[in-house]
Amino acid sequence: MHLPGLALTGPLDDLPWRETRIGGIAWVDLAPESAGSARTVLIRMDPGCGYPRHRHLGPEDVLVLAGGYTDDDGRVLEAGDFIRYPEGSEHAPTANGVDGDPPCVLFAVAHGGTERTDPGP
């Protein structure tokens, strides 16, 4: 699904981004008081950086707010695109662009969490 006219503009640097162990990937927990394994977050992926392959333990809803990413199956999502990954699905997104391009920013709700399926750190 694509939502025309929906895109995040303006400075993002003032948000309380938390760096991850994966270079170029950061996140903001939008509901830190939430109980259980569901997470509602903003994710920032710098151009060319990717999130490791992972499996969804419940459905995950993703809305691309800025930039875009390509999934390892070749699917390209851009600002305004929404996708629901079903429980049990696996993927490895990589932010589109090159150094100097804006980052990919996602609003994501992982119902049930995720688990990495690659042998990375």
C-alpha positions as CSV (number, residue, x, y, z in Angstrom):
1,M,0.0,0.0,0.0
2,H,1.3,3.5,-0.8
3,L,0.0,6.6,1.0
4,P,0.7,9.5,-1.3
5,G,1.9,12.7,0.2
6,L,3.1,11.0,3.4
7,A,6.8,11.6,4.0
8,L,8.8,12.8,6.9
9,T,10.6,16.2,6.4
10,G,12.6,18.3,8.6
11,P,15.6,17.6,11.0
12,L,15.8,14.2,12.6
13,D,19.0,14.7,14.6
14,D,17.1,16.0,17.7
15,L,15.4,12.7,18.3
16,P,16.8,10.5,21.0
17,W,18.3,7.9,18.6
18,R,19.9,4.9,20.2
19,E,22.7,3.3,18.2
20,T,22.7,-0.5,17.7
21,R,25.5,-3.0,17.3
22,I,24.9,-2.8,13.6
23,G,26.7,0.2,12.0
24,G,24.5,2.8,10.5
25,I,21.3,1.6,12.3
26,A,19.6,3.4,15.2
27,W,16.2,3.4,16.8
28,V,13.9,5.3,19.1
29,D,11.5,3.4,21.4
30,L,8.2,5.3,21.1
31,A,6.4,3.3,23.9
32,P,9.1,2.3,26.4
33,E,6.5,1.6,29.1
34,S,4.8,-1.1,27.0
35,A,4.7,-4.5,28.5
36,G,5.3,-7.7,26.5
37,S,7.3,-8.3,23.5
38,A,5.6,-5.9,21.1
39,R,7.8,-2.8,20.2
40,T,6.7,0.4,18.6
41,V,9.8,2.2,17.2
42,L,11.3,4.5,14.7
43,I,14.2,3.0,12.9
44,R,16.9,5.0,11.0
45,M,19.1,3.2,8.5
46,D,21.9,5.2,6.9
47,P,22.2,4.8,3.1
48,G,23.7,1.5,2.1
49,C,23.3,0.1,5.6
50,G,21.2,-3.0,6.2
51,Y,19.4,-4.7,9.1
52,P,20.5,-8.3,9.5
53,R,18.2,-11.1,8.3
54,H,15.6,-11.7,10.9
55,R,12.3,-13.6,11.5
56,H,9.1,-12.1,12.8
57,L,7.7,-13.8,15.8
58,G,4.4,-12.0,15.2
59,P,3.3,-9.7,12.4
60,E,5.3,-6.5,11.9
61,D,3.8,-3.3,10.5
62,V,6.2,-0.9,8.7
63,L,5.5,2.5,7.3
64,V,8.4,4.2,5.4
65,L,8.5,7.9,6.5
66,A,11.6,9.0,4.6
67,G,14.1,7.5,2.1
68,G,13.5,3.9,1.3
69,Y,14.9,0.4,1.4
70,T,15.2,-2.8,-0.6
71,D,14.4,-6.1,0.8
72,D,16.6,-9.1,0.1
73,D,13.8,-10.4,-2.2
74,G,14.2,-7.3,-4.4
75,R,11.1,-5.5,-3.2
76,V,11.7,-1.7,-3.0
77,L,9.8,0.4,-0.5
78,E,9.9,4.2,-0.5
79,A,8.5,7.1,1.6
80,G,4.7,6.6,2.0
81,D,4.8,2.8,1.5
82,F,3.2,0.5,4.1
83,I,3.8,-3.2,4.4
84,R,2.8,-5.9,6.9
85,Y,5.2,-8.7,7.3
86,P,3.3,-11.9,8.5
87,E,4.3,-13.9,11.5
88,G,7.2,-16.3,10.6
89,S,8.4,-14.2,7.6
90,E,12.1,-13.4,7.2
91,H,13.8,-10.6,5.5
92,A,16.9,-8.4,5.4
93,P,16.3,-4.7,4.4
94,T,19.0,-2.4,3.2
95,A,18.6,1.3,3.0
96,N,18.6,2.8,-0.5
97,G,21.0,5.5,-1.5
98,V,24.7,6.3,-1.1
99,D,26.7,8.5,1.3
100,G,25.2,12.0,1.4
101,D,21.7,10.8,0.7
102,P,19.1,11.1,3.5
103,P,18.6,8.1,5.8
104,C,15.7,5.7,5.6
105,V,13.3,6.3,8.5
106,L,10.7,3.7,9.4
107,F,7.8,3.6,11.8
108,A,7.5,0.0,12.9
109,V,5.4,-2.1,15.2
110,A,6.7,-5.6,15.8
111,H,3.9,-7.6,17.4
112,G,5.8,-10.4,19.2
113,G,9.3,-9.2,18.4
114,T,11.9,-10.6,16.1
115,E,14.9,-13.0,16.1
116,R,18.0,-12.8,14.0
117,T,18.5,-15.7,11.6
118,D,21.9,-14.8,10.3
119,P,25.2,-15.8,12.0
120,G,26.2,-12.1,12.5
121,P,27.4,-10.5,15.7
